[in-house]
Amino acid sequence: MEKHDSNDWRVGDLALCTHQGPWFAGGFIAHQGGPKSGGVYTVDVVTHAEHPLGGTVAALGFPEWPDENWSSIPFVKVTPPALDEVDEREHSDLLDQSL
């Protein structure tokens, strides 16, 4: 897992939520429910919006909340291992089991 620039998100990315507590916007609870800390979600929408403190930030959408977008700041992109890496590990495990 690695922290990415907030503008480096793409549809299909896996996002690990690190946000603790309720979701706020402008000092008010903005969403009831939403991504939970430790949850991994598949990004299905990426837009960009002005951040209240300046600059732009990616806003991520998830199929679990089709009418909501979430600031990318409290998310970490999860990069699954490459297929060859998985195959090699599984092959090693099978060899170890046969010994």
MARLUMGU-351187 format. One line per field, with one value per atom (N, C-alpha, C): atom name; z, x, y; chain; residue in one letter. Coordinates in nm, 2 decimals, decimal comma. Layout:
<rs>
site = c(CA|...)
zz = c(Z|...)
xx = c(X|...)
yy = c(Y|...)
unit = c(A|...)
code = c(A|...)
</rs>
This chain:
<rs>
site = c(N|CA|C|N|CA|C|N|CA|C|N|CA|C|N|CA|C|N|CA|C|N|CA|C|N|CA|C|N|CA|C|N|CA|C|N|CA|C|N|CA|C|N|CA|C|N|CA|C|N|CA|C|N|CA|C|N|CA|C|N|CA|C|N|CA|C|N|CA|C|N|CA|C|N|CA|C|N|CA|C|N|CA|C|N|CA|C|N|CA|C|N|CA|C|N|CA|C|N|CA|C|N|CA|C|N|CA|C|N|CA|C|N|CA|C|N|CA|C|N|CA|C|N|CA|C|N|CA|C|N|CA|C|N|CA|C|N|CA|C|N|CA|C|N|CA|C|N|CA|C|N|CA|C|N|CA|C|N|CA|C|N|CA|C|N|CA|C|N|CA|C|N|CA|C|N|CA|C|N|CA|C|N|CA|C|N|CA|C|N|CA|C|N|CA|C|N|CA|C|N|CA|C|N|CA|C|N|CA|C|N|CA|C|N|CA|C|N|CA|C|N|CA|C|N|CA|C|N|CA|C|N|CA|C|N|CA|C|N|CA|C|N|CA|C|N|CA|C|N|CA|C|N|CA|C|N|CA|C|N|CA|C|N|CA|C|N|CA|C|N|CA|C|N|CA|C|N|CA|C|N|CA|C|N|CA|C|N|CA|C|N|CA|C|N|CA|C|N|CA|C|N|CA|C|N|CA|C|N|CA|C|N|CA|C|N|CA|C|N|CA|C|N|CA|C|N|CA|C|N|CA|C|N|CA|C|N|CA|C|N|CA|C|N|CA|C)
zz = c(0,00|0,00|0,00|-0,07|-0,07|-0,08|-0,03|-0,03|-0,17|-0,24|-0,37|-0,37|-0,47|-0,49|-0,50|-0,45|-0,45|-0,59|-0,69|-0,83|-0,91|-0,84|-0,91|-0,91|-0,88|-0,87|-1,00|-1,02|-1,15|-1,11|-1,19|-1,18|-1,17|-1,08|-1,06|-0,95|-0,91|-0,80|-0,67|-0,59|-0,45|-0,36|-0,27|-0,18|-0,03|0,05|0,19|0,27|0,34|0,42|0,55|0,58|0,70|0,79|0,74|0,81|0,94|1,05|1,18|1,20|1,25|1,29|1,18|1,20|1,10|1,00|0,88|0,77|0,78|0,78|0,80|0,67|0,65|0,54|0,60|0,60|0,65|0,79|0,87|1,02|1,05|0,95|0,98|0,93|1,00|0,95|0,81|0,71|0,57|0,52|0,58|0,53|0,65|0,63|0,73|0,68|0,75|0,70|0,62|0,53|0,44|0,47|0,40|0,42|0,56|0,61|0,75|0,75|0,85|0,86|0,86|0,77|0,76|0,64|0,59|0,48|0,35|0,25|0,12|0,02|-0,06|-0,15|-0,30|-0,39|-0,53|-0,58|-0,64|-0,69|-0,82|-0,83|-0,96|-1,02|-0,95|-1,00|-0,95|-1,03|-0,99|-1,05|-0,96|-1,01|-0,93|-0,97|-0,90|-0,85|-0,73|-0,68|-0,60|-0,59|-0,51|-0,36|-0,30|-0,16|-0,08|0,03|0,11|0,15|0,17|0,21|0,10|-0,03|-0,14|-0,22|-0,35|-0,44|-0,48|-0,55|-0,59|-0,52|-0,51|-0,45|-0,53|-0,55|-0,61|-0,52|-0,58|-0,50|-0,56|-0,47|-0,51|-0,49|-0,58|-0,57|-0,56|-0,48|-0,46|-0,49|-0,54|-0,57|-0,45|-0,33|-0,21|-0,17|-0,22|-0,20|-0,34|-0,42|-0,56|-0,58|-0,48|-0,49|-0,41|-0,36|-0,28|-0,34|-0,31|-0,35|-0,22|-0,20|-0,08|-0,12|-0,04|-0,06|-0,06|-0,15|-0,15|-0,04|0,03|0,13|0,23|0,29|0,39|0,33|0,21|0,14|0,10|0,10|0,06|-0,06|-0,17|-0,28|-0,24|-0,26|-0,24|-0,37|-0,38|-0,51|-0,48|-0,55|-0,53|-0,59|-0,54|-0,60|-0,74|-0,82|-0,96|-0,98|-1,08|-1,10|-1,10|-1,16|-1,16|-1,01|-0,93|-0,79|-0,72|-0,74|-0,68|-0,72|-0,85|-0,91|-0,85|-0,84|-0,79|-0,64|-0,56|-0,42|-0,41|-0,49|-0,48|-0,52|-0,62|-0,67|-0,56|-0,49|-0,38|-0,26|-0,23|-0,13|-0,16|-0,29|-0,33|-0,32|-0,36|-0,35|-0,20|-0,11|0,03|0,09|0,04|0,09|0,05|-0,07|-0,12|-0,06|0,01|0,08|0,21)
xx = c(0,08|0,00|0,09|0,04|0,12|0,03|0,08|0,00|0,03|-0,08|-0,07|-0,11|-0,06|-0,11|-0,26|-0,33|-0,48|-0,53|-0,45|-0,50|-0,46|-0,41|-0,36|-0,46|-0,58|-0,68|-0,74|-0,78|-0,85|-0,96|-1,06|-1,17|-1,11|-1,16|-1,11|-1,00|-0,95|-0,85|-0,91|-0,84|-0,88|-0,84|-0,93|-0,90|-0,93|-0,82|-0,83|-0,87|-0,98|-1,02|-0,94|-0,89|-0,82|-0,89|-1,01|-1,09|-1,15|-1,13|-1,19|-1,31|-1,42|-1,54|-1,63|-1,72|-1,82|-1,76|-1,82|-1,78|-1,84|-1,75|-1,79|-1,76|-1,84|-1,82|-1,87|-1,78|-1,82|-1,86|-1,81|-1,84|-1,96|-2,03|-2,15|-2,13|-2,20|-2,19|-2,25|-2,17|-2,22|-2,28|-2,24|-2,29|-2,33|-2,44|-2,48|-2,43|-2,35|-2,28|-2,16|-2,13|-2,01|-1,90|-1,79|-1,67|-1,62|-1,58|-1,53|-1,38|-1,32|-1,17|-1,14|-1,04|-1,00|-1,07|-1,18|-1,25|-1,18|-1,19|-1,13|-1,24|-1,24|-1,35|-1,30|-1,38|-1,34|-1,40|-1,31|-1,34|-1,42|-1,54|-1,61|-1,64|-1,60|-1,61|-1,49|-1,43|-1,32|-1,36|-1,37|-1,39|-1,29|-1,28|-1,19|-1,27|-1,25|-1,32|-1,22|-1,27|-1,19|-1,19|-1,07|-1,06|-1,09|-1,16|-1,19|-1,07|-0,95|-0,83|-0,74|-0,79|-0,72|-0,67|-0,65|-0,61|-0,73|-0,70|-0,80|-0,77|-0,87|-0,86|-0,95|-0,91|-0,99|-1,10|-1,22|-1,34|-1,37|-1,38|-1,40|-1,54|-1,59|-1,72|-1,71|-1,80|-1,80|-1,94|-1,95|-2,08|-2,17|-2,11|-2,19|-2,27|-2,22|-2,29|-2,30|-2,39|-2,39|-2,42|-2,48|-2,51|-2,41|-2,30|-2,21|-2,07|-1,99|-1,84|-1,77|-1,65|-1,57|-1,43|-1,38|-1,25|-1,15|-1,05|-0,95|-0,85|-0,84|-0,74|-0,73|-0,84|-0,82|-0,82|-0,79|-0,78|-0,64|-0,60|-0,47|-0,50|-0,43|-0,44|-0,38|-0,45|-0,40|-0,37|-0,24|-0,20|-0,18|-0,27|-0,26|-0,13|-0,08|0,04|0,02|0,12|0,11|0,08|0,01|-0,03|0,08|0,19|0,31|0,36|0,36|0,40|0,31|0,18|0,08|0,10|0,12|0,14|0,27|0,37|0,50|0,48|0,41|0,39|0,31|0,20|0,12|0,20|0,28|0,37|0,46|0,52|0,61|0,54|0,42|0,34|0,31|0,27|0,24|0,36|0,48|0,60|0,63|0,62|0,64|0,55|0,42|0,32|0,35|0,42|0,44|0,57|0,65|0,77|0,74)
yy = c(-0,12|0,00|0,12|0,22|0,34|0,47|0,57|0,70|0,76|0,80|0,86|1,00|1,08|1,21|1,21|1,30|1,30|1,30|1,34|1,34|1,22|1,12|1,00|0,88|0,91|0,80|0,77|0,64|0,60|0,51|0,50|0,40|0,26|0,18|0,05|0,03|0,15|0,14|0,09|0,03|-0,01|0,09|0,14|0,25|0,20|0,21|0,17|0,30|0,30|0,41|0,42|0,54|0,56|0,67|0,71|0,81|0,76|0,83|0,79|0,88|0,82|0,90|0,94|1,03|1,08|1,16|1,17|1,25|1,39|1,50|1,64|1,72|1,82|1,92|2,05|2,15|2,28|2,28|2,19|2,19|2,11|2,05|1,97|1,83|1,74|1,60|1,60|1,56|1,57|1,44|1,33|1,20|1,11|1,04|0,94|0,81|0,74|0,62|0,66|0,57|0,60|0,50|0,52|0,43|0,43|0,32|0,30|0,28|0,32|0,30|0,15|0,12|-0,02|-0,09|-0,03|-0,09|-0,06|-0,16|-0,14|-0,14|-0,04|-0,01|0,01|-0,04|-0,02|0,11|0,20|0,33|0,31|0,37|0,36|0,50|0,61|0,75|0,83|0,90|1,00|1,13|1,23|1,37|1,46|1,58|1,67|1,79|1,84|1,95|2,05|2,17|2,27|2,22|2,22|2,19|2,32|2,31|2,44|2,51|2,44|2,51|2,55|2,53|2,57|2,45|2,47|2,36|2,27|2,17|2,07|1,94|1,86|1,72|1,63|1,51|1,41|1,37|1,35|1,30|1,16|1,07|0,93|0,88|0,81|0,75|0,60|0,54|0,39|0,34|0,21|0,16|0,14|0,13|0,12|0,25|0,36|0,49|0,56|0,52|0,57|0,72|0,79|0,93|1,02|0,96|1,04|1,03|1,13|1,13|1,17|1,12|1,13|1,19|1,28|1,33|1,22|1,22|1,11|1,12|1,24|1,26|1,15|1,10|0,99|0,85|0,84|0,70|0,68|0,55|0,51|0,40|0,42|0,33|0,20|0,09|-0,05|-0,11|-0,15|-0,21|-0,36|-0,44|-0,59|-0,64|-0,76|-0,81|-0,85|-0,84|-0,87|-1,02|-1,06|-1,20|-1,29|-1,26|-1,35|-1,37|-1,27|-1,28|-1,38|-1,37|-1,45|-1,60|-1,62|-1,75|-1,81|-1,73|-1,78|-1,82|-1,74|-1,78|-1,90|-1,92|-2,04|-2,16|-2,14|-2,26|-2,30|-2,20|-2,23|-2,30|-2,25|-2,32|-2,46|-2,49|-2,62|-2,71|-2,66|-2,74|-2,77|-2,67|-2,69|-2,80|-2,80|-2,89|-3,04|-3,05|-3,18|-3,25|-3,17|-3,22|-3,29)
unit = c(A|A|A|A|A|A|A|A|A|A|A|A|A|A|A|A|A|A|A|A|A|A|A|A|A|A|A|A|A|A|A|A|A|A|A|A|A|A|A|A|A|A|A|A|A|A|A|A|A|A|A|A|A|A|A|A|A|A|A|A|A|A|A|A|A|A|A|A|A|A|A|A|A|A|A|A|A|A|A|A|A|A|A|A|A|A|A|A|A|A|A|A|A|A|A|A|A|A|A|A|A|A|A|A|A|A|A|A|A|A|A|A|A|A|A|A|A|A|A|A|A|A|A|A|A|A|A|A|A|A|A|A|A|A|A|A|A|A|A|A|A|A|A|A|A|A|A|A|A|A|A|A|A|A|A|A|A|A|A|A|A|A|A|A|A|A|A|A|A|A|A|A|A|A|A|A|A|A|A|A|A|A|A|A|A|A|A|A|A|A|A|A|A|A|A|A|A|A|A|A|A|A|A|A|A|A|A|A|A|A|A|A|A|A|A|A|A|A|A|A|A|A|A|A|A|A|A|A|A|A|A|A|A|A|A|A|A|A|A|A|A|A|A|A|A|A|A|A|A|A|A|A|A|A|A|A|A|A|A|A|A|A|A|A|A|A|A|A|A|A|A|A|A|A|A|A|A|A|A|A|A|A|A|A|A|A|A|A|A|A|A|A|A|A|A|A|A)
code = c(M|M|M|E|E|E|K|K|K|H|H|H|D|D|D|S|S|S|N|N|N|D|D|D|W|W|W|R|R|R|V|V|V|G|G|G|D|D|D|L|L|L|A|A|A|L|L|L|C|C|C|T|T|T|H|H|H|Q|Q|Q|G|G|G|P|P|P|W|W|W|F|F|F|A|A|A|G|G|G|G|G|G|F|F|F|I|I|I|A|A|A|H|H|H|Q|Q|Q|G|G|G|G|G|G|P|P|P|K|K|K|S|S|S|G|G|G|G|G|G|V|V|V|Y|Y|Y|T|T|T|V|V|V|D|D|D|V|V|V|V|V|V|T|T|T|H|H|H|A|A|A|E|E|E|H|H|H|P|P|P|L|L|L|G|G|G|G|G|G|T|T|T|V|V|V|A|A|A|A|A|A|L|L|L|G|G|G|F|F|F|P|P|P|E|E|E|W|W|W|P|P|P|D|D|D|E|E|E|N|N|N|W|W|W|S|S|S|S|S|S|I|I|I|P|P|P|F|F|F|V|V|V|K|K|K|V|V|V|T|T|T|P|P|P|P|P|P|A|A|A|L|L|L|D|D|D|E|E|E|V|V|V|D|D|D|E|E|E|R|R|R|E|E|E|H|H|H|S|S|S|D|D|D|L|L|L|L|L|L|D|D|D|Q|Q|Q|S|S|S|L|L|L)
</rs>
